[in-house]
Amino acid sequence: MFGMGWPEMFVIAVVAMLVFGPERLPELAKQAGGFVRTLRRMADNAKDDLGREIGQDLSGLNLKDLDPREMVRRNFLDEDTTPAATKEARILRPGETPPFDPEST
């Protein structure tokens, strides 16, 4: 989650415990959960409004799908469809010239 692991989350929890105290921490966690729910509801409503405006169903749209890196990874770097994955790699013998494709240069 946000590039954080368990050690970072533990440190944040300890610091929050020290700053806010154990009495107020459950109340703050409840408020944070409500904020996240409200934020998700607002994002879903905005996505639905946008879908109605442009006339498309965006219910299955994931924000990660809009990331250009994810598009490249999904469409170009898929290992099942790359030509190199279909050919089996073999080690060249000493003195053997590597294959050359004149159309690729």
Biopython code that builds the backbone (N, CA, C, O; Angstrom):
import numpy as np
from Bio.PDB.StructureBuilder import StructureBuilder

atoms = [
    (1, "MET", "N", (0.845, -1.170, 0.000)),
    (1, "MET", "CA", (0.000, 0.000, 0.000)),
    (1, "MET", "C", (0.893, 1.236, 0.000)),
    (1, "MET", "O", (1.613, 1.455, 0.974)),
    (2, "PHE", "N", (0.877, 2.025, -1.017)),
    (2, "PHE", "CA", (1.636, 3.255, -1.165)),
    (2, "PHE", "C", (3.134, 3.022, -1.015)),
    (2, "PHE", "O", (3.859, 3.925, -0.599)),
    (3, "GLY", "N", (3.605, 1.826, -1.349)),
    (3, "GLY", "CA", (5.021, 1.520, -1.253)),
    (3, "GLY", "C", (5.499, 1.316, 0.179)),
    (3, "GLY", "O", (6.701, 1.364, 0.443)),
    (4, "MET", "N", (4.573, 1.089, 1.105)),
    (4, "MET", "CA", (4.945, 0.890, 2.506)),
    (4, "MET", "C", (4.802, -0.578, 2.869)),
    (4, "MET", "O", (3.881, -1.259, 2.419)),
    (5, "GLY", "N", (5.717, -1.046, 3.679)),
    (5, "GLY", "CA", (5.643, -2.416, 4.164)),
    (5, "GLY", "C", (5.206, -2.437, 5.619)),
    (5, "GLY", "O", (4.848, -1.408, 6.193)),
    (6, "TRP", "N", (5.240, -3.632, 6.207)),
    (6, "TRP", "CA", (4.818, -3.778, 7.600)),
    (6, "TRP", "C", (5.696, -2.999, 8.568)),
    (6, "TRP", "O", (5.166, -2.420, 9.517)),
    (7, "PRO", "N", (7.027, -2.953, 8.377)),
    (7, "PRO", "CA", (7.839, -2.179, 9.337)),
    (7, "PRO", "C", (7.470, -0.693, 9.361)),
    (7, "PRO", "O", (7.418, -0.084, 10.429)),
    (8, "GLU", "N", (7.214, -0.110, 8.185)),
    (8, "GLU", "CA", (6.846, 1.307, 8.141)),
    (8, "GLU", "C", (5.496, 1.544, 8.808)),
    (8, "GLU", "O", (5.315, 2.524, 9.530)),
    (9, "MET", "N", (4.537, 0.625, 8.557)),
    (9, "MET", "CA", (3.220, 0.773, 9.184)),
    (9, "MET", "C", (3.316, 0.640, 10.699)),
    (9, "MET", "O", (2.611, 1.336, 11.430)),
    (10, "PHE", "N", (4.186, -0.251, 11.174)),
    (10, "PHE", "CA", (4.379, -0.415, 12.608)),
    (10, "PHE", "C", (4.938, 0.866, 13.226)),
    (10, "PHE", "O", (4.478, 1.294, 14.285)),
    (11, "VAL", "N", (5.926, 1.479, 12.572)),
    (11, "VAL", "CA", (6.513, 2.719, 13.075)),
    (11, "VAL", "C", (5.456, 3.819, 13.116)),
    (11, "VAL", "O", (5.387, 4.573, 14.087)),
    (12, "ILE", "N", (4.635, 3.919, 12.077)),
    (12, "ILE", "CA", (3.572, 4.925, 12.054)),
    (12, "ILE", "C", (2.582, 4.680, 13.190)),
    (12, "ILE", "O", (2.135, 5.627, 13.836)),
    (13, "ALA", "N", (2.238, 3.422, 13.435)),
    (13, "ALA", "CA", (1.302, 3.102, 14.523)),
    (13, "ALA", "C", (1.891, 3.471, 15.875)),
    (13, "ALA", "O", (1.177, 4.000, 16.726)),
    (14, "VAL", "N", (3.178, 3.205, 16.096)),
    (14, "VAL", "CA", (3.818, 3.546, 17.375)),
    (14, "VAL", "C", (3.858, 5.059, 17.555)),
    (14, "VAL", "O", (3.569, 5.562, 18.640)),
    (15, "VAL", "N", (4.217, 5.789, 16.495)),
    (15, "VAL", "CA", (4.261, 7.248, 16.586)),
    (15, "VAL", "C", (2.860, 7.800, 16.839)),
    (15, "VAL", "O", (2.697, 8.711, 17.651)),
    (16, "ALA", "N", (1.853, 7.266, 16.160)),
    (16, "ALA", "CA", (0.476, 7.719, 16.397)),
    (16, "ALA", "C", (0.052, 7.429, 17.824)),
    (16, "ALA", "O", (-0.636, 8.243, 18.440)),
    (17, "MET", "N", (0.451, 6.281, 18.361)),
    (17, "MET", "CA", (0.122, 5.935, 19.746)),
    (17, "MET", "C", (0.766, 6.926, 20.713)),
    (17, "MET", "O", (0.152, 7.330, 21.700)),
    (18, "LEU", "N", (2.011, 7.315, 20.420)),
    (18, "LEU", "CA", (2.703, 8.263, 21.297)),
    (18, "LEU", "C", (2.113, 9.666, 21.188)),
    (18, "LEU", "O", (1.978, 10.363, 22.194)),
    (19, "VAL", "N", (1.764, 10.080, 19.980)),
    (19, "VAL", "CA", (1.267, 11.438, 19.775)),
    (19, "VAL", "C", (-0.167, 11.592, 20.273)),
    (19, "VAL", "O", (-0.471, 12.542, 20.994)),
    (20, "PHE", "N", (-1.045, 10.674, 19.897)),
    (20, "PHE", "CA", (-2.463, 10.824, 20.213)),
    (20, "PHE", "C", (-2.880, 10.089, 21.475)),
    (20, "PHE", "O", (-3.902, 10.425, 22.073)),
    (21, "GLY", "N", (-2.126, 9.115, 21.881)),
    (21, "GLY", "CA", (-2.472, 8.342, 23.065)),
    (21, "GLY", "C", (-3.432, 7.222, 22.732)),
    (21, "GLY", "O", (-4.152, 7.293, 21.737)),
    (22, "PRO", "N", (-3.450, 6.179, 23.564)),
    (22, "PRO", "CA", (-4.301, 5.022, 23.276)),
    (22, "PRO", "C", (-5.797, 5.316, 23.425)),
    (22, "PRO", "O", (-6.624, 4.571, 22.899)),
    (23, "GLU", "N", (-6.155, 6.397, 24.139)),
    (23, "GLU", "CA", (-7.574, 6.710, 24.318)),
    (23, "GLU", "C", (-8.202, 7.263, 23.032)),
    (23, "GLU", "O", (-9.321, 6.894, 22.673)),
    (24, "ARG", "N", (-7.479, 8.146, 22.347)),
    (24, "ARG", "CA", (-8.036, 8.810, 21.160)),
    (24, "ARG", "C", (-7.778, 8.052, 19.871)),
    (24, "ARG", "O", (-8.403, 8.348, 18.854)),
    (25, "LEU", "N", (-6.869, 7.076, 19.886)),
    (25, "LEU", "CA", (-6.485, 6.371, 18.658)),
    (25, "LEU", "C", (-7.649, 5.627, 17.998)),
    (25, "LEU", "O", (-7.782, 5.720, 16.778)),
    (26, "PRO", "N", (-8.510, 4.887, 18.731)),
    (26, "PRO", "CA", (-9.648, 4.233, 18.066)),
    (26, "PRO", "C", (-10.603, 5.221, 17.400)),
    (26, "PRO", "O", (-11.135, 4.952, 16.323)),
    (27, "GLU", "N", (-10.814, 6.358, 18.044)),
    (27, "GLU", "CA", (-11.688, 7.380, 17.448)),
    (27, "GLU", "C", (-11.087, 7.933, 16.156)),
    (27, "GLU", "O", (-11.798, 8.145, 15.175)),
    (28, "LEU", "N", (-9.780, 8.164, 16.163)),
    (28, "LEU", "CA", (-9.115, 8.665, 14.960)),
    (28, "LEU", "C", (-9.134, 7.622, 13.847)),
    (28, "LEU", "O", (-9.297, 7.975, 12.679)),
    (29, "ALA", "N", (-8.971, 6.341, 14.188)),
    (29, "ALA", "CA", (-9.035, 5.278, 13.181)),
    (29, "ALA", "C", (-10.437, 5.212, 12.574)),
    (29, "ALA", "O", (-10.586, 5.005, 11.370)),
    (30, "LYS", "N", (-11.457, 5.389, 13.407)),
    (30, "LYS", "CA", (-12.836, 5.389, 12.912)),
    (30, "LYS", "C", (-13.071, 6.568, 11.964)),
    (30, "LYS", "O", (-13.722, 6.416, 10.930)),
    (31, "GLN", "N", (-12.549, 7.727, 12.313)),
    (31, "GLN", "CA", (-12.679, 8.899, 11.447)),
    (31, "GLN", "C", (-11.928, 8.705, 10.132)),
    (31, "GLN", "O", (-12.417, 9.094, 9.071)),
    (32, "ALA", "N", (-10.745, 8.105, 10.203)),
    (32, "ALA", "CA", (-9.971, 7.852, 8.986)),
    (32, "ALA", "C", (-10.704, 6.869, 8.079)),
    (32, "ALA", "O", (-10.724, 7.046, 6.861)),
    (33, "GLY", "N", (-11.310, 5.825, 8.669)),
    (33, "GLY", "CA", (-12.093, 4.876, 7.876)),
    (33, "GLY", "C", (-13.283, 5.543, 7.205)),
    (33, "GLY", "O", (-13.579, 5.272, 6.041)),
    (34, "GLY", "N", (-13.969, 6.419, 7.941)),
    (34, "GLY", "CA", (-15.091, 7.167, 7.359)),
    (34, "GLY", "C", (-14.637, 8.074, 6.231)),
    (34, "GLY", "O", (-15.328, 8.214, 5.222)),
    (35, "PHE", "N", (-13.472, 8.693, 6.400)),
    (35, "PHE", "CA", (-12.934, 9.554, 5.351)),
    (35, "PHE", "C", (-12.631, 8.760, 4.091)),
    (35, "PHE", "O", (-12.936, 9.200, 2.983)),
    (36, "VAL", "N", (-12.027, 7.580, 4.266)),
    (36, "VAL", "CA", (-11.698, 6.740, 3.102)),
    (36, "VAL", "C", (-12.978, 6.277, 2.406)),
    (36, "VAL", "O", (-13.042, 6.266, 1.177)),
    (37, "ARG", "N", (-14.004, 5.892, 3.183)),
    (37, "ARG", "CA", (-15.284, 5.490, 2.574)),
    (37, "ARG", "C", (-15.908, 6.636, 1.797)),
    (37, "ARG", "O", (-16.399, 6.443, 0.685)),
    (38, "THR", "N", (-15.891, 7.836, 2.382)),
    (38, "THR", "CA", (-16.449, 9.013, 1.705)),
    (38, "THR", "C", (-15.675, 9.313, 0.430)),
    (38, "THR", "O", (-16.270, 9.627, -0.601)),
    (39, "LEU", "N", (-14.367, 9.220, 0.497)),
    (39, "LEU", "CA", (-13.533, 9.479, -0.680)),
    (39, "LEU", "C", (-13.809, 8.466, -1.785)),
    (39, "LEU", "O", (-13.900, 8.838, -2.955)),
    (40, "ARG", "N", (-13.945, 7.184, -1.426)),
    (40, "ARG", "CA", (-14.263, 6.160, -2.434)),
    (40, "ARG", "C", (-15.640, 6.411, -3.050)),
    (40, "ARG", "O", (-15.812, 6.286, -4.263)),
    (41, "ARG", "N", (-16.618, 6.766, -2.215)),
    (41, "ARG", "CA", (-17.964, 7.037, -2.722)),
    (41, "ARG", "C", (-17.942, 8.215, -3.693)),
    (41, "ARG", "O", (-18.592, 8.183, -4.737)),
    (42, "MET", "N", (-17.180, 9.266, -3.335)),
    (42, "MET", "CA", (-17.075, 10.428, -4.225)),
    (42, "MET", "C", (-16.415, 10.041, -5.543)),
    (42, "MET", "O", (-16.853, 10.492, -6.601)),
    (43, "ALA", "N", (-15.371, 9.216, -5.504)),
    (43, "ALA", "CA", (-14.687, 8.788, -6.728)),
    (43, "ALA", "C", (-15.618, 7.938, -7.591)),
    (43, "ALA", "O", (-15.642, 8.094, -8.811)),
    (44, "ASP", "N", (-16.384, 7.039, -6.969)),
    (44, "ASP", "CA", (-17.331, 6.219, -7.733)),
    (44, "ASP", "C", (-18.419, 7.075, -8.367)),
    (44, "ASP", "O", (-18.799, 6.853, -9.517)),
    (45, "ASN", "N", (-18.919, 8.054, -7.618)),
    (45, "ASN", "CA", (-19.944, 8.950, -8.168)),
    (45, "ASN", "C", (-19.389, 9.772, -9.335)),
    (45, "ASN", "O", (-20.070, 9.967, -10.341)),
    (46, "ALA", "N", (-18.158, 10.248, -9.194)),
    (46, "ALA", "CA", (-17.551, 11.013, -10.286)),
    (46, "ALA", "C", (-17.355, 10.133, -11.512)),
    (46, "ALA", "O", (-17.572, 10.582, -12.637)),
    (47, "LYS", "N", (-16.948, 8.884, -11.305)),
    (47, "LYS", "CA", (-16.759, 7.960, -12.425)),
    (47, "LYS", "C", (-18.091, 7.673, -13.107)),
    (47, "LYS", "O", (-18.166, 7.630, -14.335)),
    (48, "ASP", "N", (-19.147, 7.474, -12.310)),
    (48, "ASP", "CA", (-20.469, 7.234, -12.890)),
    (48, "ASP", "C", (-20.981, 8.453, -13.656)),
    (48, "ASP", "O", (-21.549, 8.314, -14.739)),
    (49, "ASP", "N", (-20.780, 9.656, -13.090)),
    (49, "ASP", "CA", (-21.199, 10.874, -13.784)),
    (49, "ASP", "C", (-20.448, 11.046, -15.096)),
    (49, "ASP", "O", (-21.040, 11.412, -16.112)),
    (50, "LEU", "N", (-19.165, 10.785, -15.076)),
    (50, "LEU", "CA", (-18.364, 10.883, -16.305)),
    (50, "LEU", "C", (-18.834, 9.871, -17.330)),
    (50, "LEU", "O", (-18.916, 10.177, -18.519)),
    (51, "GLY", "N", (-19.146, 8.653, -16.868)),
    (51, "GLY", "CA", (-19.638, 7.628, -17.782)),
    (51, "GLY", "C", (-20.965, 8.016, -18.409)),
    (51, "GLY", "O", (-21.195, 7.768, -19.593)),
    (52, "ARG", "N", (-21.842, 8.629, -17.613)),
    (52, "ARG", "CA", (-23.133, 9.081, -18.175)),
    (52, "ARG", "C", (-22.927, 10.201, -19.178)),
    (52, "ARG", "O", (-23.613, 10.258, -20.199)),
    (53, "GLU", "N", (-21.987, 11.091, -18.894)),
    (53, "GLU", "CA", (-21.746, 12.227, -19.786)),
    (53, "GLU", "C", (-21.176, 11.781, -21.131)),
    (53, "GLU", "O", (-21.582, 12.297, -22.173)),
    (54, "ILE", "N", (-20.249, 10.837, -21.121)),
    (54, "ILE", "CA", (-19.648, 10.417, -22.388)),
    (54, "ILE", "C", (-20.358, 9.216, -22.990)),
    (54, "ILE", "O", (-20.028, 8.786, -24.095)),
    (55, "GLY", "N", (-21.330, 8.675, -22.269)),
    (55, "GLY", "CA", (-22.158, 7.612, -22.826)),
    (55, "GLY", "C", (-21.525, 6.237, -22.805)),
    (55, "GLY", "O", (-21.861, 5.400, -23.643)),
    (56, "GLN", "N", (-20.634, 5.979, -21.889)),
    (56, "GLN", "CA", (-20.004, 4.665, -21.800)),
    (56, "GLN", "C", (-20.124, 4.152, -20.375)),
    (56, "GLN", "O", (-20.234, 4.930, -19.427)),
    (57, "ASP", "N", (-20.100, 2.837, -20.238)),
    (57, "ASP", "CA", (-20.131, 2.223, -18.920)),
    (57, "ASP", "C", (-18.706, 2.126, -18.401)),
    (57, "ASP", "O", (-17.881, 1.408, -18.965)),
    (58, "LEU", "N", (-18.422, 2.847, -17.330)),
    (58, "LEU", "CA", (-17.076, 2.849, -16.764)),
    (58, "LEU", "C", (-17.014, 2.078, -15.453)),
    (58, "LEU", "O", (-16.065, 2.242, -14.686)),
    (59, "SER", "N", (-18.007, 1.242, -15.186)),
    (59, "SER", "CA", (-18.041, 0.536, -13.907)),
    (59, "SER", "C", (-16.871, -0.437, -13.771)),
    (59, "SER", "O", (-16.392, -0.671, -12.662)),
    (60, "GLY", "N", (-16.411, -0.999, -14.870)),
    (60, "GLY", "CA", (-15.295, -1.939, -14.807)),
    (60, "GLY", "C", (-13.948, -1.272, -14.967)),
    (60, "GLY", "O", (-12.925, -1.955, -15.017)),
    (61, "LEU", "N", (-13.923, 0.046, -15.047)),
    (61, "LEU", "CA", (-12.669, 0.769, -15.253)),
    (61, "LEU", "C", (-11.871, 0.827, -13.961)),
    (61, "LEU", "O", (-12.397, 1.173, -12.903)),
    (62, "ASN", "N", (-10.613, 0.487, -14.061)),
    (62, "ASN", "CA", (-9.700, 0.577, -12.941)),
    (62, "ASN", "C", (-8.737, 1.713, -13.238)),
    (62, "ASN", "O", (-8.266, 1.837, -14.368)),
    (63, "LEU", "N", (-8.435, 2.542, -12.253)),
    (63, "LEU", "CA", (-7.541, 3.671, -12.498)),
    (63, "LEU", "C", (-6.154, 3.213, -12.928)),
    (63, "LEU", "O", (-5.439, 3.952, -13.605)),
    (64, "LYS", "N", (-5.769, 2.004, -12.541)),
    (64, "LYS", "CA", (-4.467, 1.479, -12.947)),
    (64, "LYS", "C", (-4.439, 1.224, -14.460)),
    (64, "LYS", "O", (-3.369, 1.234, -15.068)),
    (65, "ASP", "N", (-5.606, 0.998, -15.066)),
    (65, "ASP", "CA", (-5.667, 0.775, -16.506)),
    (65, "ASP", "C", (-5.275, 2.027, -17.293)),
    (65, "ASP", "O", (-4.879, 1.920, -18.454)),
    (66, "LEU", "N", (-5.377, 3.209, -16.682)),
    (66, "LEU", "CA", (-5.056, 4.451, -17.373)),
    (66, "LEU", "C", (-3.574, 4.813, -17.307)),
    (66, "LEU", "O", (-3.136, 5.753, -17.970)),
    (67, "ASP", "N", (-2.806, 4.078, -16.518)),
    (67, "ASP", "CA", (-1.379, 4.328, -16.385)),
    (67, "ASP", "C", (-0.671, 3.882, -17.659)),
    (67, "ASP", "O", (-0.790, 2.718, -18.041)),
    (68, "PRO", "N", (0.065, 4.774, -18.332)),
    (68, "PRO", "CA", (0.739, 4.394, -19.584)),
    (68, "PRO", "C", (1.711, 3.236, -19.402)),
    (68, "PRO", "O", (1.848, 2.404, -20.299)),
    (69, "ARG", "N", (2.388, 3.168, -18.262)),
    (69, "ARG", "CA", (3.323, 2.063, -18.032)),
    (69, "ARG", "C", (2.581, 0.733, -17.990)),
    (69, "ARG", "O", (3.070, -0.277, -18.495)),
    (70, "GLU", "N", (1.395, 0.742, -17.383)),
    (70, "GLU", "CA", (0.604, -0.484, -17.306)),
    (70, "GLU", "C", (0.107, -0.890, -18.695)),
    (70, "GLU", "O", (0.056, -2.079, -19.008)),
    (71, "MET", "N", (-0.260, 0.091, -19.534)),
    (71, "MET", "CA", (-0.690, -0.217, -20.906)),
    (71, "MET", "C", (0.438, -0.866, -21.698)),
    (71, "MET", "O", (0.222, -1.850, -22.405)),
    (72, "VAL", "N", (1.647, -0.307, -21.578)),
    (72, "VAL", "CA", (2.794, -0.876, -22.288)),
    (72, "VAL", "C", (3.079, -2.274, -21.772)),
    (72, "VAL", "O", (3.306, -3.196, -22.556)),
    (73, "ARG", "N", (3.069, -2.433, -20.458)),
    (73, "ARG", "CA", (3.332, -3.740, -19.864)),
    (73, "ARG", "C", (2.314, -4.771, -20.342)),
    (73, "ARG", "O", (2.675, -5.902, -20.667)),
    (74, "ARG", "N", (1.054, -4.381, -20.384)),
    (74, "ARG", "CA", (-0.006, -5.313, -20.747)),
    (74, "ARG", "C", (0.014, -5.635, -22.240)),
    (74, "ARG", "O", (-0.213, -6.784, -22.620)),
    (75, "ASN", "N", (0.282, -4.642, -23.096)),
    (75, "ASN", "CA", (0.160, -4.844, -24.534)),
    (75, "ASN", "C", (1.453, -5.251, -25.234)),
    (75, "ASN", "O", (1.414, -5.962, -26.239)),
    (76, "PHE", "N", (2.583, -4.813, -24.721)),
    (76, "PHE", "CA", (3.822, -5.072, -25.436)),
    (76, "PHE", "C", (4.748, -6.037, -24.722)),
    (76, "PHE", "O", (5.521, -6.742, -25.370)),
    (77, "LEU", "N", (4.686, -6.082, -23.420)),
    (77, "LEU", "CA", (5.631, -6.909, -22.678)),
    (77, "LEU", "C", (5.012, -8.204, -22.191)),
    (77, "LEU", "O", (5.562, -8.857, -21.304)),
    (78, "ASP", "N", (3.893, -8.581, -22.750)),
    (78, "ASP", "CA", (3.254, -9.836, -22.374)),
    (78, "ASP", "C", (4.123, -10.970, -22.878)),
    (78, "ASP", "O", (4.355, -11.077, -24.082)),
    (79, "GLU", "N", (4.607, -11.815, -21.990)),
    (79, "GLU", "CA", (5.573, -12.844, -22.357)),
    (79, "GLU", "C", (4.985, -13.932, -23.236)),
    (79, "GLU", "O", (5.727, -14.620, -23.937)),
    (80, "ASP", "N", (3.678, -14.105, -23.218)),
    (80, "ASP", "CA", (3.062, -15.151, -24.033)),
    (80, "ASP", "C", (3.035, -14.792, -25.509)),
    (80, "ASP", "O", (3.015, -15.687, -26.354)),
    (81, "THR", "N", (3.036, -13.496, -25.845)),
    (81, "THR", "CA", (2.889, -13.092, -27.239)),
    (81, "THR", "C", (4.171, -12.599, -27.875)),
    (81, "THR", "O", (4.190, -12.359, -29.082)),
    (82, "THR", "N", (5.248, -12.437, -27.114)),
    (82, "THR", "CA", (6.481, -11.934, -27.712)),
    (82, "THR", "C", (7.144, -13.023, -28.547)),
    (82, "THR", "O", (7.122, -14.192, -28.163)),
    (83, "PRO", "N", (7.730, -12.658, -29.678)),
    (83, "PRO", "CA", (8.382, -13.661, -30.519)),
    (83, "PRO", "C", (9.529, -14.357, -29.807)),
    (83, "PRO", "O", (9.778, -15.536, -30.058)),
    (84, "ALA", "N", (10.232, -13.660, -28.929)),
    (84, "ALA", "CA", (11.355, -14.275, -28.234)),
    (84, "ALA", "C", (10.876, -15.386, -27.302)),
    (84, "ALA", "O", (11.605, -16.347, -27.057)),
    (85, "ALA", "N", (9.670, -15.261, -26.788)),
    (85, "ALA", "CA", (9.157, -16.280, -25.871)),
    (85, "ALA", "C", (8.726, -17.531, -26.626)),
    (85, "ALA", "O", (8.689, -18.619, -26.052)),
    (86, "THR", "N", (8.398, -17.383, -27.917)),
    (86, "THR", "CA", (7.956, -18.547, -28.676)),
    (86, "THR", "C", (9.141, -19.385, -29.132)),
    (86, "THR", "O", (9.012, -20.597, -29.304)),
    (87, "LYS", "N", (10.296, -18.751, -29.331)),
    (87, "LYS", "CA", (11.488, -19.483, -29.732)),
    (87, "LYS", "C", (12.264, -19.868, -28.479)),
    (87, "LYS", "O", (12.346, -19.105, -27.516)),
    (88, "GLU", "N", (12.813, -21.033, -28.516)),
    (88, "GLU", "CA", (13.597, -21.467, -27.368)),
    (88, "GLU", "C", (15.017, -20.951, -27.518)),
    (88, "GLU", "O", (15.631, -21.107, -28.573)),
    (89, "ALA", "N", (15.534, -20.341, -26.471)),
    (89, "ALA", "CA", (16.889, -19.807, -26.507)),
    (89, "ALA", "C", (17.892, -20.947, -26.349)),
    (89, "ALA", "O", (17.673, -21.883, -25.579)),
    (90, "ARG", "N", (18.987, -20.852, -27.085)),
    (90, "ARG", "CA", (20.023, -21.856, -26.945)),
    (90, "ARG", "C", (21.365, -21.144, -26.885)),
    (90, "ARG", "O", (21.523, -20.036, -27.399)),
    (91, "ILE", "N", (22.301, -21.782, -26.263)),
    (91, "ILE", "CA", (23.629, -21.206, -26.094)),
    (91, "ILE", "C", (24.443, -21.486, -27.347)),
    (91, "ILE", "O", (24.456, -22.608, -27.852)),
    (92, "LEU", "N", (25.128, -20.448, -27.850)),
    (92, "LEU", "CA", (25.960, -20.602, -29.043)),
    (92, "LEU", "C", (27.240, -21.357, -28.698)),
    (92, "LEU", "O", (27.811, -21.198, -27.620)),
    (93, "ARG", "N", (27.668, -22.180, -29.646)),
    (93, "ARG", "CA", (28.938, -22.889, -29.483)),
    (93, "ARG", "C", (30.085, -21.933, -29.774)),
    (93, "ARG", "O", (29.887, -20.951, -30.489)),
    (94, "PRO", "N", (31.272, -22.184, -29.247)),
    (94, "PRO", "CA", (32.415, -21.300, -29.511)),
    (94, "PRO", "C", (32.676, -21.185, -31.019)),
    (94, "PRO", "O", (32.758, -22.191, -31.724)),
    (95, "GLY", "N", (32.802, -19.955, -31.494)),
    (95, "GLY", "CA", (33.061, -19.697, -32.903)),
    (95, "GLY", "C", (31.802, -19.593, -33.744)),
    (95, "GLY", "O", (31.880, -19.198, -34.908)),
    (96, "GLU", "N", (30.659, -19.930, -33.203)),
    (96, "GLU", "CA", (29.394, -19.862, -33.953)),
    (96, "GLU", "C", (28.900, -18.419, -33.993)),
    (96, "GLU", "O", (28.918, -17.722, -32.979)),
    (97, "THR", "N", (28.457, -17.975, -35.175)),
    (97, "THR", "CA", (27.957, -16.606, -35.296)),
    (97, "THR", "C", (26.492, -16.554, -34.842)),
    (97, "THR", "O", (25.728, -17.486, -35.090)),
    (98, "PRO", "N", (26.117, -15.479, -34.188)),
    (98, "PRO", "CA", (24.732, -15.357, -33.735)),
    (98, "PRO", "C", (23.799, -15.140, -34.922)),
    (98, "PRO", "O", (24.249, -14.680, -35.972)),
    (99, "PRO", "N", (22.526, -15.457, -34.786)),
    (99, "PRO", "CA", (21.579, -15.251, -35.891)),
    (99, "PRO", "C", (21.452, -13.759, -36.197)),
    (99, "PRO", "O", (21.560, -12.907, -35.315)),
    (100, "PHE", "N", (21.218, -13.474, -37.482)),
    (100, "PHE", "CA", (21.124, -12.096, -37.930)),
    (100, "PHE", "C", (19.874, -11.941, -38.764)),
    (100, "PHE", "O", (19.602, -12.745, -39.656)),
    (101, "ASP", "N", (19.116, -10.905, -38.467)),
    (101, "ASP", "CA", (17.891, -10.628, -39.219)),
    (101, "ASP", "C", (18.062, -9.300, -39.939)),
    (101, "ASP", "O", (18.025, -8.250, -39.297)),
    (102, "PRO", "N", (18.250, -9.315, -41.269)),
    (102, "PRO", "CA", (18.492, -8.053, -41.989)),
    (102, "PRO", "C", (17.282, -7.118, -41.985)),
    (102, "PRO", "O", (17.445, -5.916, -42.193)),
    (103, "GLU", "N", (16.082, -7.633, -41.756)),
    (103, "GLU", "CA", (14.893, -6.781, -41.753)),
    (103, "GLU", "C", (14.748, -5.999, -40.462)),
    (103, "GLU", "O", (14.013, -5.013, -40.413)),
    (104, "SER", "N", (15.437, -6.426, -39.421)),
    (104, "SER", "CA", (15.275, -5.752, -38.141)),
    (104, "SER", "C", (16.220, -4.573, -37.958)),
    (104, "SER", "O", (16.062, -3.800, -37.013)),
    (105, "THR", "N", (17.197, -4.423, -38.845)),
    (105, "THR", "CA", (18.143, -3.317, -38.694)),
    (105, "THR", "C", (17.909, -2.254, -39.726)),
    (105, "THR", "O", (18.617, -1.247, -39.746)),
]
sb = StructureBuilder()
sb.init_structure("model")
sb.init_model(0)
sb.init_chain("A")
sb.init_seg("    ")
for serial, (resi, resn, name, xyz) in enumerate(atoms, 1):
    if name == "N":
        sb.init_residue(resn, " ", resi, " ")
    sb.init_atom(name, np.array(xyz, "f"), 0.0, 1.0, " ", f" {name:<3s}", serial, name[0])
structure = sb.get_structure()
